[in-house]
Amino acid sequence: MTAECWSGQYGDEEAAIEAWLDEHSAFVHDYFTRKATRTMVDSWLLSHSGGGNCPGERPGSGAATPVRKISAHEFERVVKPLVTRVDGTPTFLSVPADSEEPLRSGPRTDLSGLEERELLFELVKDICNDLDVRSLCHKILQNVSTLLRADRGSLFLVQGGTRAGSSGSAFRPVGCLPISANSPASQGCHYSCSRCLVSKLFDVCSRSTLEEVENREEIRVPWGTGIIGHVAETGKPLNIPDAYKDDRFNQEVDARTGYRTKSLLCMPIKDLHGEVIGVAQVINKEGELPFTENDEKVFSSYLQFCGIGLRNAQLYEKSQLEVKRNQVLLDLARMIFEEQSTIEHMVFRILTHTQSLIQCQRVQVLLLHKPNMGSFSRVFDFEANDLSERDHEERTSPFESRFPINIGITGLVATTGETINIDEAYEDSRFDKGVDEGTGFRHKTILCMPIKNSLGDIIGVIQLINKFDDLPFSKNDENFVEAFAIFCGMGIHNTHMYEKAVIAMAKQTVTLDVLSYHATASLEDAFRLRSLRVPSAQSIGLYDFKFDDVHMSDDDTLTACLRMFLELDFVERFSIDYEVLCRWLLSVKKNYRNVTYHNWRHAFNVAQMMFSILMATQWWKIFGDIECLALIIACLCHDLDHRGTNNSFQIKASSPLAQLYSTSTMEHHHFDQCLMILNSQGNQILANLSPDDYSKVIKVLEEAILSTDLAVYFRKRGSFLALVNQGQWSWENEEERELLRAMMMTVCDLAAITKPWHIEKRVAELVTSEFFEQGDLERHELNITPIDIMNREKEDQLPMMQVNFIDSICLPIYEAFAELSDALNPLAEGVRRNKEQWLLEADPKA
């Protein structure tokens, strides 16, 4: 609090204390967190609801801290909602605000000697201006005890209604006394399910103070059960001279309280429209006499005024609650719309604030793959204990896919849009008990609701699990989650739109970058290449696994590529225009940057190795023309627009490419560049393919290029090696053919490791040089220490790093291919020879 906010009502000593507190904010925060009462928190919230902050107040981000320490329990009251939907169903429940009417501490002593009519008039005046339900109920019970000369009384208010989406499971009373001998627990009523009566105040005598009775154990009576329930259901009074002779009376109440009930008069309380809103009960008339007919008339007359007063008090509570509830929802809305950077951050805010508001063990948000569909693309999970983790202040995203999905319930909500509220999960047929197996977690209560966007489409589901204190989720909880889910739906939808905008901007940035550097080859260059002589495959060694392009010019590499297309009969088979083929090859070459290793020469060598493998093994006959065409195109295009840095660098540098592609970043970019060239005017070598053939080529092409990511290689290699080792390989199985094509791409991509030593060493030096260049960028631009293979300071360890590279990545796959075809034995032998050479490099004396 600053000097400008000082109220001026305290003395110098208090001012000095406040000044000290201003200078020790950490102590203030700690003290307030430990000592502040709920009333203090609410007072602060109400005083700041207008948005006028004191000067110097600093708003927090609220990323990991709930917007306010307030529970939905504070809004639980017996009054009905003030706000309803168009069809009349409620959307929120109200809670009372404190009345300004002073509470009466004891019985009135100024009523003795009054006539009955005067006494009734005085008691009506006593309640007519009281708008606090608690105080009003206390006055009513005191007054009827005085009016009827009864020993004590109780007052029950009607609460609840039929709940949509209820499981229909048996009620479990929580902290409730049974009220009827014929009402077992399984027939009980909870405030969140069917209609019932709740003891606002119980066992009040004319001498009782409000403080003495308001904290007594709450009693809930099912509608139509027992004496109280019967009166509420029929709307007619009951006058029972001897309670123990009436089957509806539950003697267990007397046994618990130690009190002996004799006579009993029970009367409904109705509002202006004749609707039963409560039941009042008085017991044991003075002198051990039964209540008379005149008592019934007097009681009925007084309760008519009480019904009007209670309804007015409830309406006043509703109006007071609106301010408080709207402030909560405005704070939640502000939290949702304050920052919409990523879906993870947005959902994390939703989860933390929902858990704080409803106070449950676990909250989940499940986002649909497509609106109104039953399959979930992402599942976010938040547990109450997560707030106690050391890093919770720094955490900005929730745990993902950490907990099994209860697909039976969440799927139903996602497809139907209905709300499901289950009091006992294991008694509901829709709940899958298997989700708890092996988790150490047990579902008890579940509240599951849809999340919709502004168009009304279901985009996700929010699920709350296990409310604290073993309570079922109430109708009030449903209403709050419903209101919050509206903001959540808009927030998630807006965040999706924002992410799409970011991706679109990233695409634009990448496209502009590409277009500024690249262009398709000119017609003049295509004419020139078309006029060049294309040598035979034999004369330039295209069939040779030991092929070396070191003495070839760029034109020689282009004519060699033309020879591969001619040799495999692609030009004739697919009616490829020769001039278009020439221009496409020139455009592909042009779209390779002049980086140290991942350039056009590398792509050309990969294509040559694929060509030689297909020819040596005769696999071109098995794959067929379409797959062979796709594989050769994939080899030539698999590193298009490579920047000399790998996927890890793109992510570390937060490059536009990393925003565009979350996995296999560069490989996706290479494929997109390939498609861009294939679709460019004058470069459409696939233009004459049938739609089915074109789709097959593009499918194989995409799979092949993405397979050059070593992360994909490691993911698939185990399955491939197992098939080879077990001798269960099948060319007819499409999945196994796809697996083979993927492994062939890696074999061709790393083929330099199989070549004669002088070629292998030269290529290894080029690769290492490019790696060191990336390491220098990481060190100087990103301020991070590169890994050993990219660390120029570890250059002396290159031989052993190459040995490890051969053992962990290369040798297993080349030996597997040698098992598939004897024609590929030279590749595995080449790897082994180069390993020996690197070992000699590492230790010349060995």
C-alpha positions, 0 to 999 in steps of 0.5 A: 500500500502506498502513501496515496492509499493511506486512509488517514484513520490510524495514528503515527505508530500504525503509519510507521508499521505500514511504511515498514511493510511497504519496504518488506513486501516479501514478508507481507506476502508470506504473512498474508498467505499464511494468516489471511482469512476468507473474509479478508480476501473477499473484502480485498477483492470487492474493494478492487473490483472497480479496477482502480489499483493503487499507484505502484501496484504491479500486475502479475502474469498469473501464468502459474498462480490461480486468479484468486483463492476462492472456492466454488463452495462459497457459492453453495446456497439453497437459493435458486439461480438468478440467471437462466437459459432461454429454456428456463434451466439455470446456469449459475447458483447464487450465494448470499452477501452479508446483511447490514442488519445487526444479528440478534444475540439472544431472545427478545424479552419485551413480548411478555403480556402482549395479546396474540394479535399484538404478539403476531404483529410484533413478530412480523415486524421483527422479520420484515426488514431482515434480508440475511437468510441465516439471521431471518431463519433464526428469528423465525424459529425464535419467534415461533417458539415464543408464539406457540410456546414450544421448546424448540424448532427447526427450519428446512429450506427446499434445495436442488432439482433433477440433475441432467447427466446424472449417473443415477447412482446411489446417494452417499450422505456426507456429514448428514444425520438421517431424519427418517426411520424409513430412509436408508442411506441409499435413499438419501438426497444430495444437494447436487442431485434430486430435490431435498430439504436442508436444515438451515438451522436445527434444534433452535430454542428461544434462548439460542443465539445464532452463533451457537446453532449455525455451525451445527451438523447439516441435515438433508432430507429426501423429498417426500421422506419422513415427516419433513419430506411428507409436509414438503411434498404434500404442502399440508401441515402435520400435528403429531401429539406423540412422535414415537407413535408415528412411523415417519419419525426417526428416533435415532435423532433423539438418541444422538442428541439426548433429547426426548421429542413428544409433540410435534407440529410441522408446517410448510412455508410457501411463497407468494405464489403458493410454492413450498420453499421450506418447512418449519417444525416446532416440538414439545409444547410447554406443559407437555401438551399437544399442539392445538388447532389454534396453534396450527392457525397461528403458526400458518398465519405467521409462516405466510409472512415468513414465506414472503420474507424468506423469498425476499431475502433469497432475491436479495442474496441473488442480487448481491451474489451477481456482483461477486460471481461476475467478478470471479468470471471477469477475472477468469475471462481476463486470465483466459484472454490475457495471453494467447501465445500457445495452446499449451500455455492457454490450457495450463492456465485453464487447468490451474484455475479450474482446480483452484476454483472447484478444488478437485484432485485432477483436471484434464482438458482433451482437445478434439482432432476435428470439431464434433468428432470423438477422437482426441488429438491432445490430452492435457493433465493437471493434478493438485500436487503439481502446484507443490512441485519445485518448478511450478512457478516457472512451469507454463505448460501442463503435462501431456498424455500423462494419465490414461483417458477414460474414453467411455465418458469423455468420448460420449461428452465429445460426441453428444455435448451432454454434461456427465456428473457421476457420484460413484465412478465404479457404479456407472456402466460408462466408466472404464475401470481399466484406466485405474489399473497400474496407476495407483489412482482411483476414480471416484467422482467425475464431472465431464463437460464439453468445450465449445467454440464461438460457433457452438462446435465441440472442440474439446472436453474438460474433465474434473476428477475426485472432488476434495472431501469425498464430495460429489460434484454439485450443480453449482460446480456444473454451473461454474464449469459451464460458465468457465468453459464458455471462456475456455472455448473462445480462448482455445479457439482464438489460440488455435487461430493465433497459432495458424496465423503464426504458421502462416507467417512462418510459411510466408517468411520461409517462402520469401526466403526461398524465393529470394535465393532460388529460382527455377532454371532458365529455358536457355540453360535447359536448351543447352543441357538438352544439346549435350551428349549423354554418355553411357552408364558404363563409361562413367561408372554409374553401376559401380559401388565405388563411384567417385564424382571428384573429376566430374564437372557439374554438366557431367553430373547432370548428364549422368542424371539424365542417363539414369532416367534413360537407363530406367526407361522413365522418359518413355514409360512416363512420357516425360518431355526431355526438355522439361526433364533437363530444366527440372534437373537444373532447377533441382541443382539450383535449389541446393545452397553452396554449403560444405557438404549437403549440396548438389554433389551429395544429392547426386551421389545418393541418387547414383548409389540408389541407381546402382543398388536397384540395378545390381540387385535387380530390385527395379523389377520388384519395385516397379517403375512408379516406386523406382521413379519416386526413389530416384527423385527422392534421392536427388531432392532429399536435401533441397535448400539445406542450410548446413545446419541440422534439425536440432539447430533449427529448434535451438535457434527458433527458426521459422522452419522449426515453427512450421515443422515440429518434427523432421524439420528439415526433411519436411522442408526438403519435401515441400521444396521438391513439390514446389519445383515439381509443380513449377511451370516448365518443371512438371516431369510428372504431368503426364502420369495418371492421377493414381500413378501421380498420387502413388509417386508423391506418397512414396516420395514423401515417405522416402524423403522423411526417412532420411531423418536419422530419428526416423531411421532409429525408430524403424530400424529395429523392426527392419532388422528383426524381419531380416534376421528372422527371414520373414521378409515379404515383398508383397506386404506393402508395410514391409516394402515401405520399410525397405524403401526407408532403409534404402534411403539411409543406406544411400544417404550414408553410402560414402562410408562404404567407398574406398578409403580415399573417398570416405576420408575426403567426404568425412572431412567435408561432413566434419567441416560442416558440423564444425561450422554449425558448432561455431554458430551455436557457440557464438550466436546461441551461446551454447556449447556444441556436442562433441561431433560439432565441437571444433575443439574436439577435432582430434577425436574425429577418428574414434567418433567415426568408429562409433558412428560406424558401429552404432549407425552404419554397420548394422544396416549394411550387414542387414542389406547384405543378408537380403542380397549377396550383390550388396556384400561389397557395401558391408565389406567397405564399411568394415575396411573403413572402420579398420582405417579409422582405428588406425587413424585413432591409434597409428601404433595399433 
